[in-house]
Amino acid sequence: MRQEAFEDFVRYLTSKVSVDDRALHSRVWSTFVSQLGPGTAVSPLRVLEAGAGIGTMLVRLLDRGLLTHADYDAVEADANLATAAQAHVRGWAESQGWEVDGSGEALRLSHGERQVRLRWHTNDIRAHRGEPADVLLAHAFLDLVDLPQVLPAMLHGLKPQGIFLFSLTFDGLTGFLPEEPGAFEDDLLRAYHRTMDHRRVDGAPSGHSRSGRRLLGMLPRMGTVILDAGPSDWLVLPHDGGYPGDEAYFLHFIVETMRGAVRDEPQLDTGLLEAWASKRHGQIERGELVLMAHQWDVVGKRAP
């Protein structure tokens, strides 16, 4: 990935934090929190995160006071993202009064009695080897991988009766308001979802537009108990002619991602596609565009 494109992607990941926070299903999140042990200095909570990105889930847990004593293993296959994550987490922690020791892939975060040891692993979650975790996390990740291949390997890294939270797994619905007249946008959205179904990385399947329902169907057959599940839909609305924080950038990035994904689809007219993207970008600039996307959160436990 070109450096400019990578920096744009990191900014997108940062811009969607507030959208993700609103989307996380409150009841499912509450169930997860109720199952989350505090950990102690003698026996810290072991946490494993797959597809850790730039560390936003770790920051979310720290910010909400949910990690008191923990050993946190963050697995991210993209080395550039892992490097960006280390800087992001360090910067956030220092801004919040945490002491940060260490550098590179190993950090120790301290705040009063709270102690979190953080290790970044730059590899595929299927290749990760380590002591089984008490908690397994995957946020906005499982719709990007081949579930039949990746999910068993992830669950293998979880202790019997360990808990998991798989959040923001996309499940087949994207929509915009105002609605566009005619059939072009419907055709575009179907083509966009097909690109997810046909996506391949290194020759292997990677993701699906209906990963959410596939996940819900697979988990009970894989030695797990689902404790709770619910929708975690993105709904990005303008307020007073604009968007909070960096959400306008988030929307521009989504529109450009969709345009780029389908521009080589032969059934879509290139001129109509460019006109669609230009119109949607203009609506963002005027604070008119609404984005809807359907996703699932699921929390559960590995069977004894």
ChimeraX commands (.cxc) that place a marker at each C-alpha (Angstrom):
marker #1 position 0.00,0.00,0.00 radius 0.5
marker #1 position 1.31,3.46,-0.91 radius 0.5
marker #1 position 2.22,5.59,2.12 radius 0.5
marker #1 position -0.47,8.17,1.29 radius 0.5
marker #1 position -3.11,5.46,0.98 radius 0.5
marker #1 position -1.96,3.88,4.23 radius 0.5
marker #1 position -2.14,7.20,6.07 radius 0.5
marker #1 position -5.66,7.70,4.68 radius 0.5
marker #1 position -6.61,4.24,5.94 radius 0.5
marker #1 position -5.25,4.94,9.42 radius 0.5
marker #1 position -7.18,8.20,9.51 radius 0.5
marker #1 position -10.32,6.29,8.47 radius 0.5
marker #1 position -9.79,3.78,11.31 radius 0.5
marker #1 position -9.41,6.67,13.74 radius 0.5
marker #1 position -12.45,8.50,12.35 radius 0.5
marker #1 position -14.75,5.52,12.79 radius 0.5
marker #1 position -14.09,5.08,16.50 radius 0.5
marker #1 position -17.06,7.22,17.55 radius 0.5
marker #1 position -19.27,5.45,14.98 radius 0.5
marker #1 position -18.19,2.06,16.36 radius 0.5
marker #1 position -18.78,3.17,19.95 radius 0.5
marker #1 position -22.38,4.10,19.14 radius 0.5
marker #1 position -22.87,0.90,17.17 radius 0.5
marker #1 position -21.68,-1.58,19.80 radius 0.5
marker #1 position -24.89,-3.20,21.01 radius 0.5
marker #1 position -25.42,-2.02,24.59 radius 0.5
marker #1 position -27.04,-5.23,25.88 radius 0.5
marker #1 position -24.38,-7.46,24.34 radius 0.5
marker #1 position -21.63,-5.19,25.61 radius 0.5
marker #1 position -23.18,-5.30,29.10 radius 0.5
marker #1 position -23.26,-9.10,28.96 radius 0.5
marker #1 position -19.60,-9.13,27.98 radius 0.5
marker #1 position -18.65,-6.77,30.81 radius 0.5
marker #1 position -20.59,-8.89,33.31 radius 0.5
marker #1 position -18.52,-11.93,32.29 radius 0.5
marker #1 position -15.18,-10.11,32.33 radius 0.5
marker #1 position -13.01,-10.96,35.33 radius 0.5
marker #1 position -10.87,-8.15,36.74 radius 0.5
marker #1 position -7.58,-10.04,36.94 radius 0.5
marker #1 position -5.11,-9.61,39.79 radius 0.5
marker #1 position -1.43,-8.79,40.12 radius 0.5
marker #1 position -0.76,-12.47,40.83 radius 0.5
marker #1 position -3.09,-13.79,38.15 radius 0.5
marker #1 position -3.59,-11.17,35.42 radius 0.5
marker #1 position -6.37,-11.55,32.90 radius 0.5
marker #1 position -5.03,-13.00,29.65 radius 0.5
marker #1 position -6.58,-11.26,26.63 radius 0.5
marker #1 position -6.05,-12.20,22.97 radius 0.5
marker #1 position -7.25,-9.92,20.18 radius 0.5
marker #1 position -7.31,-11.00,16.54 radius 0.5
marker #1 position -7.03,-8.29,13.90 radius 0.5
marker #1 position -6.12,-5.64,16.46 radius 0.5
marker #1 position -5.73,-2.86,13.87 radius 0.5
marker #1 position -4.51,0.37,15.47 radius 0.5
marker #1 position -5.49,-0.70,18.99 radius 0.5
marker #1 position -8.91,0.92,19.29 radius 0.5
marker #1 position -10.47,-2.02,21.20 radius 0.5
marker #1 position -7.62,-2.00,23.72 radius 0.5
marker #1 position -8.04,1.76,24.20 radius 0.5
marker #1 position -11.81,1.27,24.58 radius 0.5
marker #1 position -11.31,-1.30,27.35 radius 0.5
marker #1 position -8.73,0.85,29.13 radius 0.5
marker #1 position -10.83,3.99,28.84 radius 0.5
marker #1 position -13.83,2.23,30.39 radius 0.5
marker #1 position -11.77,0.88,33.26 radius 0.5
marker #1 position -12.30,-2.76,32.33 radius 0.5
marker #1 position -8.68,-3.91,32.55 radius 0.5
marker #1 position -7.12,-3.72,36.00 radius 0.5
marker #1 position -4.39,-6.35,35.69 radius 0.5
marker #1 position -4.00,-7.91,32.26 radius 0.5
marker #1 position -1.61,-9.48,29.79 radius 0.5
marker #1 position -2.86,-8.34,26.40 radius 0.5
marker #1 position -1.69,-10.06,23.20 radius 0.5
marker #1 position -2.65,-8.04,20.12 radius 0.5
marker #1 position -2.32,-9.93,16.83 radius 0.5
marker #1 position -2.23,-7.90,13.60 radius 0.5
marker #1 position -1.00,-9.35,10.32 radius 0.5
marker #1 position -0.26,-5.95,8.75 radius 0.5
marker #1 position 3.14,-4.80,10.04 radius 0.5
marker #1 position 2.41,-1.17,9.14 radius 0.5
marker #1 position -0.82,-1.20,11.15 radius 0.5
marker #1 position 0.95,-2.82,14.08 radius 0.5
marker #1 position 3.55,-0.05,14.05 radius 0.5
marker #1 position 0.83,2.61,13.85 radius 0.5
marker #1 position -0.99,0.89,16.71 radius 0.5
marker #1 position 2.00,1.05,19.02 radius 0.5
marker #1 position 2.24,4.81,18.48 radius 0.5
marker #1 position -1.54,5.25,18.81 radius 0.5
marker #1 position -1.81,3.33,22.08 radius 0.5
marker #1 position 1.27,5.02,23.56 radius 0.5
marker #1 position -0.01,8.47,22.62 radius 0.5
marker #1 position -3.47,7.83,24.06 radius 0.5
marker #1 position -2.11,6.30,27.28 radius 0.5
marker #1 position 0.33,9.15,27.92 radius 0.5
marker #1 position -2.41,11.71,27.27 radius 0.5
marker #1 position -4.55,10.00,29.93 radius 0.5
marker #1 position -1.85,9.95,32.59 radius 0.5
marker #1 position -0.67,6.37,32.18 radius 0.5
marker #1 position 3.00,5.56,32.61 radius 0.5
marker #1 position 4.32,3.74,29.54 radius 0.5
marker #1 position 7.45,1.63,29.72 radius 0.5
marker #1 position 9.08,-0.30,26.91 radius 0.5
marker #1 position 9.13,0.22,23.18 radius 0.5
marker #1 position 8.26,-1.48,19.94 radius 0.5
marker #1 position 6.24,-4.66,20.33 radius 0.5
marker #1 position 6.25,-4.80,24.15 radius 0.5
marker #1 position 4.78,-2.11,26.40 radius 0.5
marker #1 position 3.84,-1.95,30.05 radius 0.5
marker #1 position 1.06,0.47,30.96 radius 0.5
marker #1 position 0.63,1.57,34.58 radius 0.5
marker #1 position -1.98,3.82,36.19 radius 0.5
marker #1 position -2.14,3.66,39.97 radius 0.5
marker #1 position -2.81,0.03,40.85 radius 0.5
marker #1 position -3.69,-0.86,37.25 radius 0.5
marker #1 position -1.06,-2.76,35.29 radius 0.5
marker #1 position -1.42,-3.92,31.66 radius 0.5
marker #1 position 1.35,-5.70,29.77 radius 0.5
marker #1 position 0.88,-5.35,26.04 radius 0.5
marker #1 position 2.55,-7.41,23.32 radius 0.5
marker #1 position 2.07,-6.90,19.58 radius 0.5
marker #1 position 2.40,-9.94,17.32 radius 0.5
marker #1 position 2.76,-9.28,13.61 radius 0.5
marker #1 position 1.37,-12.46,12.12 radius 0.5
marker #1 position -1.76,-14.27,11.03 radius 0.5
marker #1 position -3.97,-15.26,13.97 radius 0.5
marker #1 position -3.82,-18.85,12.69 radius 0.5
marker #1 position -0.07,-18.84,13.28 radius 0.5
marker #1 position -0.26,-17.37,16.78 radius 0.5
marker #1 position 1.09,-19.56,19.54 radius 0.5
marker #1 position 0.79,-18.68,23.19 radius 0.5
marker #1 position -0.78,-19.56,26.48 radius 0.5
marker #1 position -4.59,-19.96,26.12 radius 0.5
marker #1 position -6.47,-16.74,26.83 radius 0.5
marker #1 position -9.25,-15.96,29.29 radius 0.5
marker #1 position -10.76,-13.51,26.79 radius 0.5
marker #1 position -10.80,-13.59,22.98 radius 0.5
marker #1 position -11.67,-10.46,20.99 radius 0.5
marker #1 position -12.26,-9.72,17.31 radius 0.5
marker #1 position -13.67,-6.31,16.38 radius 0.5
marker #1 position -14.69,-5.50,12.79 radius 0.5
marker #1 position -12.49,-8.40,11.67 radius 0.5
marker #1 position -14.42,-11.62,11.06 radius 0.5
marker #1 position -16.10,-10.34,7.88 radius 0.5
marker #1 position -12.61,-9.91,6.38 radius 0.5
marker #1 position -11.45,-13.53,6.75 radius 0.5
marker #1 position -12.49,-17.03,5.73 radius 0.5
marker #1 position -14.52,-18.06,8.78 radius 0.5
marker #1 position -14.25,-21.86,8.34 radius 0.5
marker #1 position -10.44,-21.54,8.33 radius 0.5
marker #1 position -9.89,-18.75,10.85 radius 0.5
marker #1 position -12.56,-19.24,13.50 radius 0.5
marker #1 position -11.41,-22.70,14.71 radius 0.5
marker #1 position -7.83,-21.45,15.06 radius 0.5
marker #1 position -9.02,-18.43,17.05 radius 0.5
marker #1 position -11.14,-20.50,19.41 radius 0.5
marker #1 position -8.23,-22.87,19.92 radius 0.5
marker #1 position -6.44,-19.94,21.58 radius 0.5
marker #1 position -9.22,-19.59,24.18 radius 0.5
marker #1 position -9.33,-21.48,27.48 radius 0.5
marker #1 position -12.26,-23.80,28.19 radius 0.5
marker #1 position -14.98,-21.57,29.67 radius 0.5
marker #1 position -13.09,-18.53,28.41 radius 0.5
marker #1 position -15.27,-15.75,27.00 radius 0.5
marker #1 position -15.25,-14.16,23.58 radius 0.5
marker #1 position -16.62,-10.96,22.08 radius 0.5
marker #1 position -16.89,-10.81,18.29 radius 0.5
marker #1 position -18.18,-7.35,17.44 radius 0.5
marker #1 position -19.17,-5.44,14.30 radius 0.5
marker #1 position -19.32,-8.41,11.94 radius 0.5
marker #1 position -20.95,-7.16,8.72 radius 0.5
marker #1 position -24.10,-8.89,7.55 radius 0.5
marker #1 position -25.33,-7.92,4.14 radius 0.5
marker #1 position -26.97,-4.51,4.30 radius 0.5
marker #1 position -25.61,-1.13,3.25 radius 0.5
marker #1 position -27.85,1.84,2.56 radius 0.5
marker #1 position -27.82,5.59,2.06 radius 0.5
marker #1 position -30.28,8.42,2.47 radius 0.5
marker #1 position -31.54,10.41,0.63 radius 0.5
marker #1 position -32.64,7.52,-1.56 radius 0.5
marker #1 position -31.49,7.68,-5.16 radius 0.5
marker #1 position -34.11,7.45,-7.91 radius 0.5
marker #1 position -33.79,4.58,-10.36 radius 0.5
marker #1 position -32.08,1.23,-10.03 radius 0.5
marker #1 position -28.40,2.22,-10.28 radius 0.5
marker #1 position -27.61,2.45,-6.56 radius 0.5
marker #1 position -29.32,-0.88,-5.87 radius 0.5
marker #1 position -27.18,-2.45,-8.61 radius 0.5
marker #1 position -24.07,-0.77,-7.17 radius 0.5
marker #1 position -24.75,-2.06,-3.64 radius 0.5
marker #1 position -25.33,-5.60,-4.90 radius 0.5
marker #1 position -22.07,-5.42,-6.84 radius 0.5
marker #1 position -20.26,-4.04,-3.79 radius 0.5
marker #1 position -21.47,-6.92,-1.65 radius 0.5
marker #1 position -20.43,-9.40,-4.35 radius 0.5
marker #1 position -16.88,-8.05,-4.17 radius 0.5
marker #1 position -16.85,-9.14,-0.51 radius 0.5
marker #1 position -18.11,-12.60,-1.46 radius 0.5
marker #1 position -15.43,-13.04,-4.13 radius 0.5
marker #1 position -12.52,-11.36,-2.34 radius 0.5
marker #1 position -9.37,-13.46,-2.21 radius 0.5
marker #1 position -6.07,-12.85,-0.44 radius 0.5
marker #1 position -3.05,-14.90,-1.53 radius 0.5
marker #1 position -5.43,-17.06,-3.56 radius 0.5
marker #1 position -7.68,-17.96,-0.61 radius 0.5
marker #1 position -11.23,-16.74,0.20 radius 0.5
marker #1 position -11.26,-13.72,2.48 radius 0.5
marker #1 position -14.55,-12.52,3.92 radius 0.5
marker #1 position -18.19,-12.52,2.92 radius 0.5
marker #1 position -21.04,-10.03,2.84 radius 0.5
marker #1 position -23.12,-12.26,5.16 radius 0.5
marker #1 position -20.42,-13.13,7.64 radius 0.5
marker #1 position -22.58,-12.09,10.60 radius 0.5
marker #1 position -25.24,-14.75,10.10 radius 0.5
marker #1 position -22.61,-17.32,9.15 radius 0.5
marker #1 position -20.83,-16.62,12.43 radius 0.5
marker #1 position -24.03,-17.06,14.43 radius 0.5
marker #1 position -24.68,-20.36,12.66 radius 0.5
marker #1 position -21.16,-21.72,13.10 radius 0.5
marker #1 position -20.43,-20.94,16.73 radius 0.5
marker #1 position -22.81,-23.49,18.34 radius 0.5
marker #1 position -21.25,-26.22,16.19 radius 0.5
marker #1 position -17.75,-25.32,17.36 radius 0.5
marker #1 position -17.94,-26.06,21.06 radius 0.5
marker #1 position -19.19,-22.67,22.19 radius 0.5
marker #1 position -22.24,-21.30,23.99 radius 0.5
marker #1 position -23.67,-17.99,22.75 radius 0.5
marker #1 position -24.58,-15.89,25.78 radius 0.5
marker #1 position -25.99,-12.92,23.89 radius 0.5
marker #1 position -26.14,-11.42,20.41 radius 0.5
marker #1 position -27.56,-8.30,18.86 radius 0.5
marker #1 position -27.24,-5.83,15.98 radius 0.5
marker #1 position -24.45,-3.26,16.04 radius 0.5
marker #1 position -25.55,-1.17,13.10 radius 0.5
marker #1 position -23.69,1.84,11.85 radius 0.5
marker #1 position -26.07,4.78,11.58 radius 0.5
marker #1 position -24.24,7.99,10.71 radius 0.5
marker #1 position -26.51,11.02,10.83 radius 0.5
marker #1 position -25.75,14.69,10.22 radius 0.5
marker #1 position -26.45,17.20,12.98 radius 0.5
marker #1 position -27.01,20.90,12.34 radius 0.5
marker #1 position -25.66,20.64,8.80 radius 0.5
marker #1 position -22.54,18.67,9.66 radius 0.5
marker #1 position -21.08,15.62,11.35 radius 0.5
marker #1 position -19.40,15.27,14.75 radius 0.5
marker #1 position -15.66,14.75,15.00 radius 0.5
marker #1 position -14.08,13.30,11.88 radius 0.5
marker #1 position -17.18,11.47,10.68 radius 0.5
marker #1 position -17.39,13.41,7.41 radius 0.5
marker #1 position -13.98,11.94,6.52 radius 0.5
marker #1 position -15.29,8.51,7.50 radius 0.5
marker #1 position -18.22,8.90,5.07 radius 0.5
marker #1 position -16.00,10.18,2.24 radius 0.5
marker #1 position -13.75,7.15,2.75 radius 0.5
marker #1 position -16.73,4.75,2.60 radius 0.5
marker #1 position -17.98,6.28,-0.66 radius 0.5
marker #1 position -14.50,6.11,-2.21 radius 0.5
marker #1 position -14.03,2.53,-1.02 radius 0.5
marker #1 position -17.27,1.49,-2.68 radius 0.5
marker #1 position -16.46,3.35,-5.88 radius 0.5
marker #1 position -13.04,1.73,-6.05 radius 0.5
marker #1 position -14.39,-1.74,-5.29 radius 0.5
marker #1 position -16.94,-1.78,-8.13 radius 0.5
marker #1 position -15.33,0.38,-10.82 radius 0.5
marker #1 position -14.28,-2.66,-12.85 radius 0.5
marker #1 position -17.67,-4.37,-12.62 radius 0.5
marker #1 position -18.81,-4.73,-16.24 radius 0.5
marker #1 position -22.52,-4.43,-15.46 radius 0.5
marker #1 position -22.09,-0.94,-13.98 radius 0.5
marker #1 position -21.86,2.12,-16.22 radius 0.5
marker #1 position -18.64,3.98,-15.38 radius 0.5
marker #1 position -20.18,7.38,-16.04 radius 0.5
marker #1 position -23.11,6.69,-13.74 radius 0.5
marker #1 position -20.72,5.43,-11.07 radius 0.5
marker #1 position -18.64,8.61,-11.18 radius 0.5
marker #1 position -21.80,10.74,-11.07 radius 0.5
marker #1 position -23.08,8.74,-8.09 radius 0.5
marker #1 position -19.83,9.19,-6.16 radius 0.5
marker #1 position -19.70,12.92,-6.93 radius 0.5
marker #1 position -23.29,13.38,-5.77 radius 0.5
marker #1 position -22.77,11.46,-2.53 radius 0.5
marker #1 position -19.56,13.38,-1.76 radius 0.5
marker #1 position -21.47,16.62,-2.31 radius 0.5
marker #1 position -24.18,15.49,0.11 radius 0.5
marker #1 position -21.52,14.81,2.73 radius 0.5
marker #1 position -20.08,18.30,2.25 radius 0.5
marker #1 position -23.56,19.78,2.75 radius 0.5
marker #1 position -24.29,17.59,5.78 radius 0.5
marker #1 position -27.12,15.67,4.09 radius 0.5
marker #1 position -25.93,12.06,3.75 radius 0.5
marker #1 position -27.03,9.26,6.07 radius 0.5
marker #1 position -25.18,5.91,6.11 radius 0.5
marker #1 position -26.68,2.64,7.38 radius 0.5
marker #1 position -24.83,-0.68,7.62 radius 0.5
marker #1 position -25.99,-3.85,9.38 radius 0.5
marker #1 position -23.62,-5.79,11.65 radius 0.5
marker #1 position -23.78,-8.23,14.57 radius 0.5
marker #1 position -22.15,-8.43,17.98 radius 0.5
marker #1 position -21.97,-11.80,19.72 radius 0.5
marker #1 position -20.62,-12.73,23.14 radius 0.5
marker #1 position -20.16,-16.29,24.30 radius 0.5
marker #1 position -18.12,-18.87,26.11 radius 0.5
marker #1 position -16.05,-21.82,25.06 radius 0.5
marker #1 position -17.49,-25.05,26.41 radius 0.5
marker #1 position -15.64,-26.81,29.27 radius 0.5
marker link #1:1,2 radius 0.2
marker link #1:2,3 radius 0.2
marker link #1:3,4 radius 0.2
marker link #1:4,5 radius 0.2
marker link #1:5,6 radius 0.2
marker link #1:6,7 radius 0.2
marker link #1:7,8 radius 0.2
marker link #1:8,9 radius 0.2
marker link #1:9,10 radius 0.2
marker link #1:10,11 radius 0.2
marker link #1:11,12 radius 0.2
marker link #1:12,13 radius 0.2
marker link #1:13,14 radius 0.2
marker link #1:14,15 radius 0.2
marker link #1:15,16 radius 0.2
marker link #1:16,17 radius 0.2
marker link #1:17,18 radius 0.2
marker link #1:18,19 radius 0.2
marker link #1:19,20 radius 0.2
marker link #1:20,21 radius 0.2
marker link #1:21,22 radius 0.2
marker link #1:22,23 radius 0.2
marker link #1:23,24 radius 0.2
marker link #1:24,25 radius 0.2
marker link #1:25,26 radius 0.2
marker link #1:26,27 radius 0.2
marker link #1:27,28 radius 0.2
marker link #1:28,29 radius 0.2
marker link #1:29,30 radius 0.2
marker link #1:30,31 radius 0.2
marker link #1:31,32 radius 0.2
marker link #1:32,33 radius 0.2
marker link #1:33,34 radius 0.2
marker link #1:34,35 radius 0.2
marker link #1:35,36 radius 0.2
marker link #1:36,37 radius 0.2
marker link #1:37,38 radius 0.2
marker link #1:38,39 radius 0.2
marker link #1:39,40 radius 0.2
marker link #1:40,41 radius 0.2
marker link #1:41,42 radius 0.2
marker link #1:42,43 radius 0.2
marker link #1:43,44 radius 0.2
marker link #1:44,45 radius 0.2
marker link #1:45,46 radius 0.2
marker link #1:46,47 radius 0.2
marker link #1:47,48 radius 0.2
marker link #1:48,49 radius 0.2
marker link #1:49,50 radius 0.2
marker link #1:50,51 radius 0.2
marker link #1:51,52 radius 0.2
marker link #1:52,53 radius 0.2
marker link #1:53,54 radius 0.2
marker link #1:54,55 radius 0.2
marker link #1:55,56 radius 0.2
marker link #1:56,57 radius 0.2
marker link #1:57,58 radius 0.2
marker link #1:58,59 radius 0.2
marker link #1:59,60 radius 0.2
marker link #1:60,61 radius 0.2
marker link #1:61,62 radius 0.2
marker link #1:62,63 radius 0.2
marker link #1:63,64 radius 0.2
marker link #1:64,65 radius 0.2
marker link #1:65,66 radius 0.2
marker link #1:66,67 radius 0.2
marker link #1:67,68 radius 0.2
marker link #1:68,69 radius 0.2
marker link #1:69,70 radius 0.2
marker link #1:70,71 radius 0.2
marker link #1:71,72 radius 0.2
marker link #1:72,73 radius 0.2
marker link #1:73,74 radius 0.2
marker link #1:74,75 radius 0.2
marker link #1:75,76 radius 0.2
marker link #1:76,77 radius 0.2
marker link #1:77,78 radius 0.2
marker link #1:78,79 radius 0.2
marker link #1:79,80 radius 0.2
marker link #1:80,81 radius 0.2
marker link #1:81,82 radius 0.2
marker link #1:82,83 radius 0.2
marker link #1:83,84 radius 0.2
marker link #1:84,85 radius 0.2
marker link #1:85,86 radius 0.2
marker link #1:86,87 radius 0.2
marker link #1:87,88 radius 0.2
marker link #1:88,89 radius 0.2
marker link #1:89,90 radius 0.2
marker link #1:90,91 radius 0.2
marker link #1:91,92 radius 0.2
marker link #1:92,93 radius 0.2
marker link #1:93,94 radius 0.2
marker link #1:94,95 radius 0.2
marker link #1:95,96 radius 0.2
marker link #1:96,97 radius 0.2
marker link #1:97,98 radius 0.2
marker link #1:98,99 radius 0.2
marker link #1:99,100 radius 0.2
marker link #1:100,101 radius 0.2
marker link #1:101,102 radius 0.2
marker link #1:102,103 radius 0.2
marker link #1:103,104 radius 0.2
marker link #1:104,105 radius 0.2
marker link #1:105,106 radius 0.2
marker link #1:106,107 radius 0.2
marker link #1:107,108 radius 0.2
marker link #1:108,109 radius 0.2
marker link #1:109,110 radius 0.2
marker link #1:110,111 radius 0.2
marker link #1:111,112 radius 0.2
marker link #1:112,113 radius 0.2
marker link #1:113,114 radius 0.2
marker link #1:114,115 radius 0.2
marker link #1:115,116 radius 0.2
marker link #1:116,117 radius 0.2
marker link #1:117,118 radius 0.2
marker link #1:118,119 radius 0.2
marker link #1:119,120 radius 0.2
marker link #1:120,121 radius 0.2
marker link #1:121,122 radius 0.2
marker link #1:122,123 radius 0.2
marker link #1:123,124 radius 0.2
marker link #1:124,125 radius 0.2
marker link #1:125,126 radius 0.2
marker link #1:126,127 radius 0.2
marker link #1:127,128 radius 0.2
marker link #1:128,129 radius 0.2
marker link #1:129,130 radius 0.2
marker link #1:130,131 radius 0.2
marker link #1:131,132 radius 0.2
marker link #1:132,133 radius 0.2
marker link #1:133,134 radius 0.2
marker link #1:134,135 radius 0.2
marker link #1:135,136 radius 0.2
marker link #1:136,137 radius 0.2
marker link #1:137,138 radius 0.2
marker link #1:138,139 radius 0.2
marker link #1:139,140 radius 0.2
marker link #1:140,141 radius 0.2
marker link #1:141,142 radius 0.2
marker link #1:142,143 radius 0.2
marker link #1:143,144 radius 0.2
marker link #1:144,145 radius 0.2
marker link #1:145,146 radius 0.2
marker link #1:146,147 radius 0.2
marker link #1:147,148 radius 0.2
marker link #1:148,149 radius 0.2
marker link #1:149,150 radius 0.2
marker link #1:150,151 radius 0.2
marker link #1:151,152 radius 0.2
marker link #1:152,153 radius 0.2
marker link #1:153,154 radius 0.2
marker link #1:154,155 radius 0.2
marker link #1:155,156 radius 0.2
marker link #1:156,157 radius 0.2
marker link #1:157,158 radius 0.2
marker link #1:158,159 radius 0.2
marker link #1:159,160 radius 0.2
marker link #1:160,161 radius 0.2
marker link #1:161,162 radius 0.2
marker link #1:162,163 radius 0.2
marker link #1:163,164 radius 0.2
marker link #1:164,165 radius 0.2
marker link #1:165,166 radius 0.2
marker link #1:166,167 radius 0.2
marker link #1:167,168 radius 0.2
marker link #1:168,169 radius 0.2
marker link #1:169,170 radius 0.2
marker link #1:170,171 radius 0.2
marker link #1:171,172 radius 0.2
marker link #1:172,173 radius 0.2
marker link #1:173,174 radius 0.2
marker link #1:174,175 radius 0.2
marker link #1:175,176 radius 0.2
marker link #1:176,177 radius 0.2
marker link #1:177,178 radius 0.2
marker link #1:178,179 radius 0.2
marker link #1:179,180 radius 0.2
marker link #1:180,181 radius 0.2
marker link #1:181,182 radius 0.2
marker link #1:182,183 radius 0.2
marker link #1:183,184 radius 0.2
marker link #1:184,185 radius 0.2
marker link #1:185,186 radius 0.2
marker link #1:186,187 radius 0.2
marker link #1:187,188 radius 0.2
marker link #1:188,189 radius 0.2
marker link #1:189,190 radius 0.2
marker link #1:190,191 radius 0.2
marker link #1:191,192 radius 0.2
marker link #1:192,193 radius 0.2
marker link #1:193,194 radius 0.2
marker link #1:194,195 radius 0.2
marker link #1:195,196 radius 0.2
marker link #1:196,197 radius 0.2
marker link #1:197,198 radius 0.2
marker link #1:198,199 radius 0.2
marker link #1:199,200 radius 0.2
marker link #1:200,201 radius 0.2
marker link #1:201,202 radius 0.2
marker link #1:202,203 radius 0.2
marker link #1:203,204 radius 0.2
marker link #1:204,205 radius 0.2
marker link #1:205,206 radius 0.2
marker link #1:206,207 radius 0.2
marker link #1:207,208 radius 0.2
marker link #1:208,209 radius 0.2
marker link #1:209,210 radius 0.2
marker link #1:210,211 radius 0.2
marker link #1:211,212 radius 0.2
marker link #1:212,213 radius 0.2
marker link #1:213,214 radius 0.2
marker link #1:214,215 radius 0.2
marker link #1:215,216 radius 0.2
marker link #1:216,217 radius 0.2
marker link #1:217,218 radius 0.2
marker link #1:218,219 radius 0.2
marker link #1:219,220 radius 0.2
marker link #1:220,221 radius 0.2
marker link #1:221,222 radius 0.2
marker link #1:222,223 radius 0.2
marker link #1:223,224 radius 0.2
marker link #1:224,225 radius 0.2
marker link #1:225,226 radius 0.2
marker link #1:226,227 radius 0.2
marker link #1:227,228 radius 0.2
marker link #1:228,229 radius 0.2
marker link #1:229,230 radius 0.2
marker link #1:230,231 radius 0.2
marker link #1:231,232 radius 0.2
marker link #1:232,233 radius 0.2
marker link #1:233,234 radius 0.2
marker link #1:234,235 radius 0.2
marker link #1:235,236 radius 0.2
marker link #1:236,237 radius 0.2
marker link #1:237,238 radius 0.2
marker link #1:238,239 radius 0.2
marker link #1:239,240 radius 0.2
marker link #1:240,241 radius 0.2
marker link #1:241,242 radius 0.2
marker link #1:242,243 radius 0.2
marker link #1:243,244 radius 0.2
marker link #1:244,245 radius 0.2
marker link #1:245,246 radius 0.2
marker link #1:246,247 radius 0.2
marker link #1:247,248 radius 0.2
marker link #1:248,249 radius 0.2
marker link #1:249,250 radius 0.2
marker link #1:250,251 radius 0.2
marker link #1:251,252 radius 0.2
marker link #1:252,253 radius 0.2
marker link #1:253,254 radius 0.2
marker link #1:254,255 radius 0.2
marker link #1:255,256 radius 0.2
marker link #1:256,257 radius 0.2
marker link #1:257,258 radius 0.2
marker link #1:258,259 radius 0.2
marker link #1:259,260 radius 0.2
marker link #1:260,261 radius 0.2
marker link #1:261,262 radius 0.2
marker link #1:262,263 radius 0.2
marker link #1:263,264 radius 0.2
marker link #1:264,265 radius 0.2
marker link #1:265,266 radius 0.2
marker link #1:266,267 radius 0.2
marker link #1:267,268 radius 0.2
marker link #1:268,269 radius 0.2
marker link #1:269,270 radius 0.2
marker link #1:270,271 radius 0.2
marker link #1:271,272 radius 0.2
marker link #1:272,273 radius 0.2
marker link #1:273,274 radius 0.2
marker link #1:274,275 radius 0.2
marker link #1:275,276 radius 0.2
marker link #1:276,277 radius 0.2
marker link #1:277,278 radius 0.2
marker link #1:278,279 radius 0.2
marker link #1:279,280 radius 0.2
marker link #1:280,281 radius 0.2
marker link #1:281,282 radius 0.2
marker link #1:282,283 radius 0.2
marker link #1:283,284 radius 0.2
marker link #1:284,285 radius 0.2
marker link #1:285,286 radius 0.2
marker link #1:286,287 radius 0.2
marker link #1:287,288 radius 0.2
marker link #1:288,289 radius 0.2
marker link #1:289,290 radius 0.2
marker link #1:290,291 radius 0.2
marker link #1:291,292 radius 0.2
marker link #1:292,293 radius 0.2
marker link #1:293,294 radius 0.2
marker link #1:294,295 radius 0.2
marker link #1:295,296 radius 0.2
marker link #1:296,297 radius 0.2
marker link #1:297,298 radius 0.2
marker link #1:298,299 radius 0.2
marker link #1:299,300 radius 0.2
marker link #1:300,301 radius 0.2
marker link #1:301,302 radius 0.2
marker link #1:302,303 radius 0.2
marker link #1:303,304 radius 0.2
view
